[in-house]
Amino acid sequence: MANIHPADFSDLLGRFGIDLIADRIESESTVVDLLDYDVRFGQGFLFSPPRPVRAEALQGVADPGTAEQARVGTGPAPAGPSPRSSGLAQLVRAASGRT
């Protein structure tokens, strides 16, 4: 596998439909460093500490059993691959030399 400079990593992932999200951002200097590396998304205590999920945010969430059934193949299949999983699959194939 070829070496990649850290400044090019976010762009590489973007070509495969993957957004890089940095976490544990706790200082302004970290944000400046990440912007130098073209990381556009981040989370951490600098932005907001963790909070409990509001009940209204959970409305409409699928039954956990449905997700488990789909994962093991005992229930209905999901509508299609998520952009994240297909982007990751493309990245793995590209890194391994398979197309």
Secondary structure by P-SEA (a helix, b strand, c coil): cccccccaaaaaaaaacbbbbbcccccaaaaaaaaaaccccccccccccccccccccccccccaaaaaaaaaccccccccccaaaaaaaaaaaaaaccc
